[in-house]
Structure formats: structure tokens, C-alpha cells
Amino acid sequence: MLLAVHDLDVRYGRMRAVRSVSLALESGEIVAVVGANGAGKSSLLRAILGIEPLAGGRIEFDGEDIGAWPVSRRVSAGLALVPEGRRVIATLTVQENLLMGAFNRRPSRALAREIDEIYGRFPNLAARRTSAAAVLSGGEQQMLAIGRAMLAAPKLMMLDEPSLGLSPRLAEEVFACIHSLSQERGITILLVEQNTRRALELANRAYVIELGRVVSEGKPEHLLAGGTLLEAYLGRSKPADAPATQPRGR
């Protein structure tokens, strides 16, 4: 088991954004986490990486309990996050943004080859390697964010809404890239994505989250055939301690 999350809780003050969530990923899998906006999906990814503190639960990665580890150590161990909204640094060049992903690695021929491979995978980035990231389109910025995460040499890459704000054509390019990372590089993928049907087409398994809780899990075809997925998006009865609203993207 590469990643095992047990009864994870995340709170923002009195609000419980993630409620006793458990999930697991085997090496090489693509696992999707789907649900309506405000369901707690982004908070879950951020907690796994260590950006959000745990209010309860345990996280095991590659056989180690990492719950007390700082973000830098989790990244060095093989966890990477491509955040919602891409979060590239607009004033830095494409090359400089990429190198931020390799902050925990020493310069080497192997690293240089990996950068060349990324430019080969994303020719538009290669053509703009000395340009500020601000000149890139949304799709190019998403490719840059994925390339940056690749340079962290991840065993597990978590992607938060990678198709957000992209045209259908560019979104398909992103999904093709995710599939390639899994099939060609063997990177395990944990995917949060609002394009539910496309995410389920990519995934080996999926978890459905509603109001911070896992309400269903299984093979994509079983989730699509059942009613749980629709109920999670339309909303069901609210738990007694649930807030009236949750922040978008959490």
C-alpha cells in the first residue's frame, strides 16, 4: 500500500471540512476523489501533503507514519501536489518555475535530462523557457505546474482540479498527460476533478465525498450505475454539526 489515510479530520475553527475520511492507494493506481464544490476534497489533499494541520486521524505513506512530518519531508519522500489554480509564480521564468519543483534535489545530469524530457513533453514550454510565466495561457500554466511537480520525482502525484478554467481541447490534453504519467512513468495519481465523468474514465477506483465524508467508493462503472454519485452532487440531509455553507474549493 503506497498511501493509507485513516479517519482523517480537518477543521477550520468550528467547521469540520474533512470528517473521518479513510482511503488507500496502491502503487500505479489512478484514484479519483469526486463530489460537489465544498465537499472537502481540496482540504483532504492539502492535509495529506501537510499544508493543513490534522484535527485527527493518521496518514501512512510508503509504510511510514507521516502525520508529524513537515511538508518538505513529505515532498522529499515522494509526495507532490499540483494545486487548484496552478499557482505558478508569474514573475519567474518557465525554467525558474520548473526548478522550484526540484528544490530538494541537487543539480545533476539526471535532473537536466528530466528537464529536457519535460520540454519534450510540453513543446510550448520549451519555446518559452526564458519567458515569464505570466505570458503563458491557462493550459500552458497547467502544464508548467505538472512539470514542476514531476521534477520533485514523486511516487504519488495529487492533482486538484487540473482542468479548471480550461477549454475542452486543453482539458483533454491535461487528461492525456495524466494518463501518460501513470502508464509511462508509473506515477500513482490521486485526482480531484469536477469533470466527474472524465475523471472516472481515467480512474481505476474512485471515492465520492459529500460534506467532508466518504459516502461511496468503488469501481467507476459501479459508481456511475448507482445513485450515490448523483445524491452527492445534489445534496442529502445535512449532518447535525455541518455548517450551512463551506468555502468553495475546500
Backbone as CSV, one residue per row, in Angstrom:
resi,resn,N_x,N_y,N_z,CA_x,CA_y,CA_z,C_x,C_y,C_z
1,MET,0.847,-1.192,0.000,0.000,0.000,0.000,0.887,1.248,0.000
2,LEU,0.734,2.111,-1.015,1.562,3.313,-1.074,1.051,4.387,-0.122
3,LEU,-0.263,4.633,-0.122,-0.856,5.652,0.746,-2.052,5.059,1.463
4,ALA,-2.099,5.248,2.769,-3.258,4.831,3.562,-3.630,5.970,4.498
5,VAL,-4.830,6.463,4.363,-5.353,7.547,5.194,-6.427,6.950,6.092
6,HIS,-6.303,7.181,7.393,-7.215,6.573,8.364,-7.932,7.651,9.168
7,ASP,-9.251,7.720,9.027,-10.100,8.580,9.875,-9.589,10.010,9.957
8,LEU,-9.281,10.586,8.813,-8.689,11.923,8.759,-9.740,12.992,9.031
9,ASP,-9.377,13.940,9.894,-10.228,15.091,10.200,-9.451,16.371,9.940
10,VAL,-10.116,17.349,9.327,-9.556,18.686,9.146,-10.617,19.680,9.591
11,ARG,-10.215,20.640,10.409,-11.143,21.655,10.903,-10.641,23.053,10.565
12,TYR,-11.583,23.949,10.320,-11.308,25.377,10.225,-12.154,26.038,11.306
13,GLY,-11.548,26.245,12.471,-12.335,26.709,13.598,-13.324,25.635,14.010
14,ARG,-14.591,25.987,14.055,-15.626,25.032,14.448,-16.112,24.185,13.275
15,MET,-15.709,24.533,12.077,-16.192,23.823,10.895,-15.326,22.607,10.599
16,ARG,-15.942,21.465,10.436,-15.242,20.243,10.046,-15.303,20.122,8.527
17,ALA,-14.167,20.367,7.881,-14.113,20.290,6.419,-13.933,18.869,5.936
18,VAL,-13.206,18.058,6.708,-12.993,16.644,6.390,-13.366,15.851,7.626
19,ARG,-14.204,14.809,7.433,-14.812,14.111,8.565,-14.496,12.619,8.514
20,SER,-13.505,12.198,9.274,-13.188,10.772,9.424,-13.045,10.069,8.081
21,VAL,-12.306,10.695,7.173,-12.110,10.124,5.830,-10.982,9.088,5.860
22,SER,-11.257,7.942,5.267,-10.253,6.899,5.075,-10.203,6.559,3.598
23,LEU,-8.984,6.422,3.080,-8.810,5.986,1.700,-7.441,5.337,1.558
24,ALA,-7.255,4.608,0.452,-5.992,3.907,0.230,-5.685,3.857,-1.257
25,LEU,-4.392,3.916,-1.573,-3.934,3.811,-2.966,-2.791,2.803,-3.042
26,GLU,-2.903,1.907,-4.002,-1.805,1.008,-4.332,-0.901,1.694,-5.359
27,SER,0.350,1.294,-5.408,1.286,1.854,-6.389,0.758,1.623,-7.799
28,GLY,0.843,2.667,-8.628,0.449,2.569,-10.029,-1.000,2.872,-10.312
29,GLU,-1.818,3.057,-9.284,-3.237,3.330,-9.494,-3.484,4.794,-9.853
30,ILE,-4.599,5.022,-10.554,-5.214,6.347,-10.635,-6.500,6.273,-9.833
31,VAL,-6.586,7.066,-8.780,-7.772,7.079,-7.917,-8.361,8.483,-7.943
32,ALA,-9.641,8.569,-8.229,-10.333,9.860,-8.288,-11.090,10.105,-6.992
33,VAL,-11.152,11.382,-6.606,-12.000,11.830,-5.497,-12.963,12.846,-6.087
34,VAL,-14.252,12.524,-6.045,-15.251,13.375,-6.693,-16.311,13.781,-5.689
35,GLY,-16.994,14.872,-6.021,-18.043,15.398,-5.162,-18.280,16.860,-5.490
36,ALA,-19.313,17.417,-4.931,-19.688,18.800,-5.215,-18.664,19.775,-4.642
37,ASN,-18.687,21.018,-5.114,-17.862,22.078,-4.533,-18.159,22.190,-3.037
38,GLY,-17.113,22.375,-2.238,-17.293,22.497,-0.804,-17.383,21.182,-0.078
39,ALA,-17.113,20.055,-0.779,-17.246,18.741,-0.149,-16.056,18.391,0.737
40,GLY,-14.929,19.118,0.596,-13.754,18.834,1.401,-12.615,18.195,0.641
41,LYS,-12.725,18.143,-0.685,-11.729,17.426,-1.499,-10.360,18.119,-1.448
42,SER,-10.341,19.428,-1.647,-9.066,20.152,-1.621,-8.435,20.107,-0.243
43,SER,-9.240,20.218,0.792,-8.721,20.143,2.157,-8.079,18.786,2.413
44,LEU,-8.656,17.737,1.857,-8.095,16.399,2.001,-6.698,16.327,1.392
45,LEU,-6.542,16.815,0.173,-5.228,16.781,-0.477,-4.212,17.618,0.293
46,ARG,-4.624,18.786,0.725,-3.708,19.674,1.443,-3.285,19.064,2.781
47,ALA,-4.188,18.337,3.422,-3.846,17.679,4.682,-2.864,16.534,4.452
48,ILE,-3.039,15.798,3.368,-2.114,14.702,3.063,-0.706,15.246,2.846
49,LEU,-0.597,16.397,2.185,0.720,16.995,1.953,1.265,17.698,3.195
50,GLY,0.393,18.011,4.159,0.838,18.665,5.380,0.617,20.157,5.411
51,ILE,-0.054,20.696,4.390,-0.326,22.132,4.363,-1.384,22.491,5.399
52,GLU,-2.384,21.620,5.560,-3.411,21.817,6.582,-3.121,20.893,7.761
53,PRO,-3.187,21.384,8.991,-2.953,20.527,10.155,-4.096,19.535,10.353
54,LEU,-3.763,18.379,10.918,-4.771,17.371,11.191,-5.472,17.661,12.510
55,ALA,-6.788,17.493,12.506,-7.539,17.530,13.753,-7.722,16.121,14.299
56,GLY,-7.343,15.138,13.509,-7.447,13.744,13.925,-7.106,12.837,12.766
57,GLY,-6.781,11.593,13.080,-6.509,10.616,12.040,-5.026,10.356,11.844
58,ARG,-4.729,9.491,10.865,-3.363,9.053,10.609,-3.127,8.947,9.105
59,ILE,-1.920,9.295,8.680,-1.531,9.190,7.272,-0.275,8.339,7.191
60,GLU,-0.340,7.270,6.409,0.824,6.411,6.191,1.192,6.478,4.712
61,PHE,2.471,6.749,4.460,2.954,6.830,3.080,4.168,5.939,2.930
62,ASP,4.065,5.006,2.019,5.169,4.078,1.748,5.649,3.399,3.026
63,GLY,4.684,3.027,3.873,4.991,2.296,5.097,5.369,3.137,6.293
64,GLU,5.402,4.472,6.146,5.794,5.377,7.234,4.599,6.217,7.687
65,ASP,4.494,6.425,8.989,3.512,7.363,9.527,4.070,8.770,9.341
66,ILE,3.444,9.563,8.457,3.990,10.874,8.104,3.194,12.024,8.719
67,GLY,2.286,11.716,9.618,1.387,12.739,10.149,2.085,13.908,10.806
68,ALA,3.274,13.680,11.377,4.005,14.761,12.042,5.106,15.347,11.162
69,TRP,5.250,14.862,9.948,6.322,15.345,9.069,5.986,16.715,8.496
70,PRO,6.988,17.599,8.323,6.750,18.861,7.607,6.558,18.603,6.118
71,VAL,6.025,19.607,5.434,5.755,19.467,4.005,7.011,19.072,3.237
72,SER,8.136,19.720,3.545,9.364,19.464,2.790,9.780,18.000,2.856
73,ARG,9.615,17.392,4.031,9.999,15.982,4.172,9.040,15.080,3.395
74,ARG,7.766,15.430,3.366,6.795,14.637,2.604,7.104,14.718,1.103
75,VAL,7.469,15.906,0.634,7.841,16.056,-0.777,9.090,15.239,-1.085
76,SER,10.080,15.302,-0.209,11.308,14.540,-0.408,11.037,13.037,-0.418
77,ALA,10.015,12.591,0.327,9.665,11.176,0.382,8.917,10.708,-0.859
78,GLY,8.408,11.671,-1.668,7.746,11.278,-2.906,6.317,11.727,-3.074
79,LEU,5.854,12.674,-2.264,4.513,13.247,-2.418,4.615,14.573,-3.161
80,ALA,3.718,14.804,-4.104,3.686,16.086,-4.821,2.241,16.484,-5.050
81,LEU,1.995,17.793,-5.021,0.654,18.334,-5.246,0.694,19.351,-6.370
82,VAL,-0.203,19.183,-7.346,-0.464,20.209,-8.353,-1.729,20.929,-7.876
83,PRO,-1.601,22.128,-7.316,-2.734,22.742,-6.623,-3.778,23.305,-7.575
84,GLU,-4.962,23.494,-7.027,-6.028,24.161,-7.772,-5.579,25.569,-8.145
85,GLY,-5.817,25.972,-9.379,-5.423,27.297,-9.818,-3.974,27.395,-10.247
86,ARG,-3.275,26.262,-10.274,-1.921,26.126,-10.837,-0.851,26.735,-9.954
87,ARG,-1.034,27.977,-9.472,-0.122,28.613,-8.524,1.321,28.707,-9.042
88,VAL,1.477,28.943,-10.334,2.821,29.248,-10.810,3.163,30.685,-10.398
89,ILE,4.457,30.995,-10.347,4.881,32.350,-9.967,5.065,33.161,-11.240
90,ALA,4.165,34.103,-11.454,4.065,34.796,-12.730,5.331,35.564,-13.092
91,THR,6.048,36.066,-12.105,7.216,36.903,-12.390,8.483,36.090,-12.658
92,LEU,8.450,34.810,-12.374,9.600,33.948,-12.662,9.465,33.353,-14.063
93,THR,10.583,32.979,-14.646,10.549,32.367,-15.970,10.007,30.941,-15.872
94,VAL,9.690,30.380,-17.015,9.245,28.990,-17.078,10.304,28.080,-16.464
95,GLN,11.571,28.291,-16.846,12.662,27.474,-16.320,12.766,27.604,-14.800
96,GLU,12.641,28.820,-14.288,12.747,29.027,-12.847,11.589,28.374,-12.102
97,ASN,10.395,28.454,-12.677,9.249,27.774,-12.069,9.468,26.269,-12.019
98,LEU,9.983,25.708,-13.102,10.260,24.274,-13.114,11.253,23.898,-12.016
99,LEU,12.319,24.671,-11.913,13.366,24.343,-10.953,12.873,24.414,-9.508
100,MET,11.800,25.152,-9.259,11.229,25.170,-7.918,10.767,23.784,-7.504
101,GLY,10.346,22.973,-8.468,9.927,21.612,-8.152,11.066,20.719,-7.714
102,ALA,12.290,21.118,-8.052,13.469,20.315,-7.719,14.243,20.906,-6.546
103,PHE,13.544,21.660,-5.673,14.244,22.343,-4.578,14.945,21.352,-3.648
104,ASN,14.439,20.115,-3.592,15.021,19.135,-2.673,16.056,18.233,-3.362
105,ARG,16.454,18.605,-4.580,17.401,17.786,-5.337,18.633,18.616,-5.708
106,ARG,19.755,17.954,-5.821,20.975,18.629,-6.244,21.055,18.656,-7.765
107,PRO,21.675,19.692,-8.337,21.884,19.712,-9.788,22.670,18.475,-10.223
108,SER,22.218,17.878,-11.315,22.877,16.670,-11.806,22.516,16.473,-13.274
109,ARG,23.226,15.572,-13.922,22.887,15.250,-15.309,21.504,14.620,-15.401
110,ALA,21.171,13.816,-14.401,19.846,13.179,-14.404,18.745,14.229,-14.334
111,LEU,18.934,15.245,-13.487,17.942,16.307,-13.371,17.847,17.082,-14.683
112,ALA,18.987,17.369,-15.294,18.981,18.076,-16.582,18.236,17.268,-17.638
113,ARG,18.419,15.946,-17.640,17.699,15.102,-18.595,16.200,15.151,-18.342
114,GLU,15.801,15.175,-17.075,14.378,15.229,-16.747,13.768,16.545,-17.214
115,ILE,14.502,17.641,-17.064,14.008,18.934,-17.553,13.850,18.891,-19.069
116,ASP,14.827,18.315,-19.758,14.729,18.180,-21.218,13.529,17.317,-21.598
117,GLU,13.274,16.273,-20.811,12.123,15.409,-21.081,10.810,16.180,-20.932
118,ILE,10.742,17.031,-19.911,9.531,17.837,-19.715,9.332,18.783,-20.890
119,TYR,10.403,19.416,-21.346,10.285,20.298,-22.502,9.898,19.507,-23.754
120,GLY,10.367,18.267,-23.862,9.947,17.431,-24.983,8.487,17.053,-24.909
121,ARG,7.997,16.864,-23.685,6.584,16.521,-23.478,5.694,17.735,-23.721
122,PHE,6.186,18.934,-23.354,5.401,20.162,-23.474,6.163,21.162,-24.348
123,PRO,6.090,21.034,-25.665,6.875,21.900,-26.558,6.600,23.390,-26.371
124,ASN,5.379,23.757,-26.014,5.082,25.179,-25.807,5.906,25.766,-24.665
125,LEU,6.161,24.962,-23.649,7.004,25.427,-22.543,8.446,25.596,-23.000
126,ALA,8.904,24.678,-23.833,10.276,24.768,-24.346,10.487,26.060,-25.113
127,ALA,9.478,26.452,-25.892,9.599,27.667,-26.697,9.599,28.929,-25.842
128,ARG,9.123,28.802,-24.589,9.010,29.976,-23.714,9.837,29.811,-22.438
129,ARG,10.855,29.000,-22.463,11.566,28.663,-21.225,12.184,29.887,-20.545
130,THR,12.529,30.923,-21.308,13.121,32.128,-20.707,12.091,33.249,-20.512
131,SER,10.838,32.965,-20.838,9.780,33.967,-20.678,9.150,33.866,-19.299
132,ALA,8.602,34.971,-18.831,7.892,34.953,-17.554,6.642,34.089,-17.677
133,ALA,6.315,33.384,-16.609,5.139,32.509,-16.624,3.855,33.290,-16.857
134,ALA,3.881,34.592,-16.612,2.690,35.422,-16.809,2.212,35.417,-18.256
135,VAL,3.101,35.156,-19.227,2.699,35.207,-20.637,2.048,33.904,-21.089
136,LEU,2.061,32.882,-20.246,1.515,31.588,-20.642,-0.012,31.604,-20.589
137,SER,-0.602,30.794,-21.446,-2.053,30.588,-21.384,-2.380,29.734,-20.158
138,GLY,-3.675,29.625,-19.855,-4.082,28.791,-18.723,-3.640,27.349,-18.882
139,GLY,-3.786,26.819,-20.094,-3.372,25.442,-20.344,-1.874,25.270,-20.197
140,GLU,-1.109,26.238,-20.681,0.350,26.166,-20.555,0.783,26.270,-19.097
141,GLN,0.092,27.115,-18.331,0.410,27.206,-16.905,0.112,25.885,-16.192
142,GLN,-0.952,25.208,-16.613,-1.254,23.910,-16.007,-0.171,22.892,-16.340
143,MET,0.304,22.895,-17.583,1.398,22.009,-17.961,2.657,22.330,-17.164
144,LEU,2.895,23.629,-16.930,4.054,24.039,-16.147,3.930,23.536,-14.708
145,ALA,2.736,23.625,-14.137,2.527,23.144,-12.773,2.743,21.636,-12.683
146,ILE,2.297,20.906,-13.710,2.517,19.457,-13.724,4.003,19.152,-13.884
147,GLY,4.675,19.877,-14.790,6.111,19.684,-14.969,6.884,19.980,-13.699
148,ARG,6.502,21.023,-13.001,7.140,21.369,-11.728,6.999,20.230,-10.722
149,ALA,5.809,19.651,-10.651,5.595,18.522,-9.742,6.401,17.298,-10.168
150,MET,6.547,17.085,-11.475,7.330,15.949,-11.957,8.778,16.031,-11.504
151,LEU,9.319,17.245,-11.419,10.719,17.405,-11.029,10.959,17.123,-9.548
152,ALA,9.904,16.973,-8.777,10.057,16.537,-7.390,10.260,15.029,-7.308
153,ALA,10.263,14.342,-8.454,10.426,12.883,-8.520,9.387,12.174,-7.654
154,PRO,8.098,12.436,-7.884,7.079,11.902,-6.979,6.789,10.414,-7.215
155,LYS,6.462,9.745,-6.133,5.852,8.417,-6.220,4.338,8.569,-6.357
156,LEU,3.808,9.602,-5.703,2.376,9.900,-5.746,2.196,11.366,-6.103
157,MET,1.459,11.628,-7.182,1.133,12.998,-7.574,-0.358,13.232,-7.324
158,MET,-0.652,14.268,-6.566,-2.032,14.661,-6.300,-2.353,15.877,-7.168
159,LEU,-3.452,15.821,-7.883,-3.844,16.916,-8.766,-5.210,17.429,-8.343
160,ASP,-5.290,18.734,-8.116,-6.515,19.366,-7.622,-7.135,20.196,-8.733
161,GLU,-8.226,19.712,-9.304,-8.977,20.391,-10.358,-8.079,20.792,-11.536
162,PRO,-7.359,19.856,-12.152,-6.410,20.245,-13.208,-7.056,20.813,-14.465
163,SER,-8.345,20.533,-14.702,-8.982,21.070,-15.914,-9.738,22.369,-15.660
164,LEU,-9.678,22.885,-14.431,-10.453,24.079,-14.070,-10.077,25.261,-14.955
165,GLY,-11.072,25.877,-15.590,-10.869,27.073,-16.389,-10.278,26.838,-17.758
166,LEU,-10.109,25.572,-18.158,-9.506,25.277,-19.457,-10.585,24.992,-20.491
167,SER,-10.261,25.260,-21.756,-11.153,24.889,-22.844,-11.227,23.368,-22.924
168,PRO,-12.275,22.814,-23.544,-12.362,21.351,-23.687,-11.134,20.741,-24.344
169,ARG,-10.565,21.414,-25.338,-9.382,20.863,-26.014,-8.191,20.800,-25.073
170,LEU,-7.952,21.885,-24.343,-6.828,21.901,-23.419,-7.046,20.946,-22.251
171,ALA,-8.302,20.843,-21.802,-8.598,19.896,-20.727,-8.266,18.477,-21.162
172,GLU,-8.577,18.140,-22.418,-8.255,16.800,-22.911,-6.755,16.576,-22.958
173,GLU,-5.994,17.612,-23.279,-4.535,17.489,-23.260,-4.037,17.205,-21.850
174,VAL,-4.632,17.857,-20.869,-4.243,17.621,-19.481,-4.578,16.198,-19.064
175,PHE,-5.769,15.729,-19.421,-6.156,14.366,-19.051,-5.250,13.336,-19.740
176,ALA,-4.885,13.608,-20.988,-3.961,12.707,-21.689,-2.606,12.677,-20.995
177,CYS,-2.164,13.825,-20.505,-0.890,13.907,-19.777,-0.964,13.092,-18.490
178,ILE,-2.070,13.206,-17.764,-2.226,12.448,-16.517,-2.168,10.948,-16.796
179,HIS,-2.851,10.511,-17.840,-2.834,9.098,-18.216,-1.418,8.656,-18.558
180,SER,-0.688,9.507,-19.271,0.681,9.191,-19.656,1.597,9.084,-18.440
181,LEU,1.434,9.977,-17.478,2.254,9.924,-16.264,2.066,8.598,-15.537
182,SER,0.839,8.107,-15.543,0.558,6.836,-14.895,1.104,5.657,-15.695
183,GLN,0.823,5.650,-16.995,1.160,4.491,-17.814,2.644,4.419,-18.164
184,GLU,3.247,5.558,-18.470,4.634,5.566,-18.944,5.646,5.741,-17.826
185,ARG,5.298,6.524,-16.809,6.249,6.792,-15.729,5.927,6.039,-14.445
186,GLY,4.756,5.413,-14.402,4.393,4.626,-13.230,4.079,5.445,-11.998
187,ILE,3.744,6.725,-12.187,3.408,7.582,-11.046,1.985,7.292,-10.595
188,THR,1.819,7.084,-9.307,0.485,6.905,-8.743,-0.206,8.267,-8.709
189,ILE,-1.493,8.286,-9.054,-2.230,9.552,-9.197,-3.433,9.564,-8.256
190,LEU,-3.558,10.656,-7.478,-4.773,10.930,-6.715,-5.376,12.198,-7.311
191,LEU,-6.536,12.052,-7.937,-7.103,13.102,-8.784,-8.402,13.637,-8.214
192,VAL,-8.422,14.933,-7.927,-9.654,15.650,-7.602,-10.054,16.428,-8.850
193,GLU,-11.278,16.238,-9.312,-11.662,16.809,-10.602,-13.176,16.982,-10.671
194,GLN,-13.609,18.205,-11.079,-15.040,18.485,-11.204,-15.653,17.862,-12.459
195,ASN,-14.829,17.589,-13.467,-15.328,16.871,-14.645,-15.420,15.397,-14.259
196,THR,-16.511,15.064,-13.585,-16.629,13.763,-12.933,-16.539,12.608,-13.916
197,ARG,-17.251,12.698,-15.010,-17.248,11.587,-15.952,-15.856,11.355,-16.521
198,ARG,-15.144,12.415,-16.837,-13.796,12.248,-17.403,-12.841,11.692,-16.346
199,ALA,-12.986,12.144,-15.116,-12.150,11.617,-14.036,-12.394,10.127,-13.838
200,LEU,-13.651,9.722,-13.894,-13.973,8.311,-13.707,-13.516,7.472,-14.889
201,GLU,-13.469,8.055,-16.072,-12.931,7.328,-17.225,-11.441,7.044,-17.058
202,LEU,-10.732,7.948,-16.403,-9.295,7.776,-16.185,-8.984,6.833,-15.027
203,ALA,-9.854,6.820,-14.023,-9.523,6.210,-12.743,-9.725,4.700,-12.728
204,ASN,-8.910,4.050,-11.906,-9.119,2.635,-11.594,-10.195,2.470,-10.532
205,ARG,-10.196,3.393,-9.574,-11.178,3.405,-8.494,-11.513,4.853,-8.158
206,ALA,-12.572,5.041,-7.379,-12.951,6.401,-7.006,-13.625,6.414,-5.647
207,TYR,-13.504,7.575,-4.999,-14.198,7.852,-3.745,-15.138,9.028,-3.989
208,VAL,-16.340,8.933,-3.450,-17.306,10.026,-3.532,-17.385,10.679,-2.154
209,ILE,-17.166,11.989,-2.113,-17.191,12.734,-0.852,-18.380,13.693,-0.846
210,GLU,-19.081,13.687,0.264,-20.197,14.615,0.462,-20.082,15.215,1.853
211,LEU,-20.044,16.553,1.927,-19.948,17.266,3.201,-18.828,16.704,4.074
212,GLY,-17.671,16.450,3.434,-16.490,16.040,4.177,-16.378,14.569,4.480
213,ARG,-17.388,13.780,4.113,-17.382,12.345,4.395,-17.322,11.529,3.108
214,VAL,-16.657,10.389,3.165,-16.736,9.429,2.067,-18.084,8.719,2.174
215,VAL,-18.899,8.855,1.124,-20.217,8.231,1.139,-20.285,7.015,0.222
216,SER,-19.270,6.861,-0.632,-19.240,5.691,-1.506,-17.843,5.550,-2.072
217,GLU,-17.474,4.333,-2.426,-16.201,4.074,-3.094,-16.344,2.820,-3.945
218,GLY,-15.478,2.696,-4.952,-15.517,1.503,-5.774,-15.065,1.778,-7.188
219,LYS,-15.342,0.820,-8.064,-15.005,0.946,-9.466,-15.875,2.024,-10.108
220,PRO,-15.298,2.795,-11.048,-16.075,3.881,-11.663,-17.404,3.422,-12.259
221,GLU,-17.406,2.262,-12.920,-18.650,1.822,-13.558,-19.745,1.542,-12.539
222,HIS,-19.370,1.091,-11.349,-20.368,0.839,-10.315,-20.908,2.149,-9.750
223,LEU,-20.031,3.130,-9.596,-20.477,4.433,-9.078,-21.395,5.129,-10.075
224,LEU,-21.070,5.015,-11.362,-21.907,5.643,-12.385,-23.272,4.972,-12.482
225,ALA,-23.307,3.670,-12.203,-24.566,2.930,-12.315,-25.480,3.172,-11.119
226,GLY,-24.899,3.503,-9.963,-25.699,3.702,-8.761,-26.190,5.126,-8.624
227,GLY,-26.886,5.402,-7.530,-27.439,6.736,-7.312,-26.639,7.596,-6.361
228,THR,-25.599,7.013,-5.734,-24.852,7.758,-4.714,-24.165,8.982,-5.286
229,LEU,-23.632,8.841,-6.489,-22.898,9.943,-7.102,-23.821,11.138,-7.330
230,LEU,-24.998,10.883,-7.868,-25.962,11.963,-8.104,-26.390,12.602,-6.791
231,GLU,-26.625,11.791,-5.773,-27.043,12.327,-4.476,-25.958,13.215,-3.867
232,ALA,-24.687,12.835,-4.066,-23.592,13.630,-3.510,-23.535,15.014,-4.136
233,TYR,-23.886,15.120,-5.414,-23.856,16.421,-6.087,-25.109,17.237,-5.793
234,LEU,-26.235,16.574,-5.639,-27.475,17.300,-5.375,-27.646,17.611,-3.892
235,GLY,-26.955,16.839,-3.031,-27.036,17.068,-1.596,-28.080,16.201,-0.940
236,ARG,-27.741,15.702,0.245,-28.683,14.922,1.044,-28.894,15.629,2.367
237,SER,-29.459,14.917,3.335,-29.692,15.548,4.638,-28.367,15.934,5.265
238,LYS,-28.299,17.095,5.859,-27.071,17.674,6.383,-26.787,17.127,7.771
239,PRO,-25.542,16.675,8.054,-25.205,16.236,9.398,-25.439,17.345,10.416
240,ALA,-25.695,16.947,11.649,-26.067,17.926,12.667,-24.995,18.974,12.890
241,ASP,-23.704,18.583,12.773,-22.643,19.554,13.038,-22.105,20.200,11.775
242,ALA,-22.782,20.000,10.641,-22.309,20.597,9.391,-22.689,22.058,9.344
243,PRO,-21.813,22.923,8.793,-22.144,24.337,8.653,-23.139,24.542,7.521
244,ALA,-23.762,25.701,7.494,-24.704,25.999,6.420,-24.004,26.035,5.078
245,THR,-22.790,26.554,5.054,-22.014,26.602,3.820,-20.586,26.273,4.133
246,GLN,-19.832,25.883,3.113,-18.395,25.663,3.234,-17.711,26.468,2.167
247,PRO,-16.467,26.897,2.408,-15.775,27.710,1.408,-15.619,26.953,0.118
248,ARG,-15.769,27.622,-1.010,-15.589,26.994,-2.308,-14.153,26.485,-2.438
249,GLY,-14.028,25.281,-3.009,-12.718,24.725,-3.252,-12.156,23.953,-2.073
250,ARG,-12.848,23.922,-0.965,-12.373,23.194,0.212,-12.876,21.753,0.178
